[in-house]
Amino acid sequence: MTGTGILGGHGVRLNRLLWILAAVVTLLFVLMPNALAQVGLPTLDIKVGSATNPQDVSKGLQILILLTVLTLAPAILVMGTAFTRIVIVLSLVRQAIGTPQLPPSQVIIGLSLILTFFVMSPTFNQINNEAFQPYLKGQMAQEQALTKAMTPLRTFMFKQTASKDLELFMGLAKLKKPKNRGDVPTYVLLPAFSISELKTAFQLGFIIFLPFLIIDMVVSSILVSMGMLFLPPTSISLPFKLVLFVLVDGWHLISQSLVTGFG
């Protein structure tokens, strides 16, 4: 078997696994409000014994795969949604202001998750309406439901992915040039989307850094001209940066830029 054949076989299996991971993460967001609304607690019946038929072995493997998928779900949430860009930009804002401990990391991550849910809500609602609900009603098979669930998520990722990043991973995977988006495997789209989000996040961070950098340079020049060489410029510029950030309503502008950037 040639190297291309081996890569193709592994690629198909990896592509299928990524579909399942994305579908599980999506279903968690969709089912979370409904689960919280339930009053009763479900019963759990676990039996340990020898498998007597192939169906028992199949169910055991399904449970094992499901547990594996649940452990990888946070990674898909981080790298397959808007979370990466948002958390990096908010962290860079904290560094630009000059308060590396404020807001705390828990607040930054919490705000990033809230904004991620807000940005991804149209995509998750579309998955719920077009894939999850028909599957629960028995109107759609499992394979078809997974394909339907991946379509809105892939559409979201394609909008944020640069063409050259997509070409990079298509070349690394030794795949032919796709005729349309449907020919791009999910295991190729996901890393291309991730590095595109990293690039965009650092571009936004650079723009945010500029006004605060100017304040540091002005304060430093004034201190040098006054002969105060041993006075740390950061201790003087910090109040001015905080005042500037509050006057321009910085959190409002940054949140608006982040959300509209995914439009």
NORNORSUL-V994621 format. One record per helix or strand of 2 or more residues. SS is the DSSP state (a for helix, b for strand). FROM is the first residue (numbers start at 0). LEN is the number of residues. If there is no record, write none. Layout:
<<SS & FROM & LEN> <SS & FROM & LEN>>
This chain:
<<a & 2 & 35> <a & 53 & 26> <a & 82 & 15> <a & 104 & 32> <a & 141 & 19> <a & 162 & 10> <a & 180 & 3> <a & 185 & 40> <a & 232 & 15> <a & 249 & 11>>
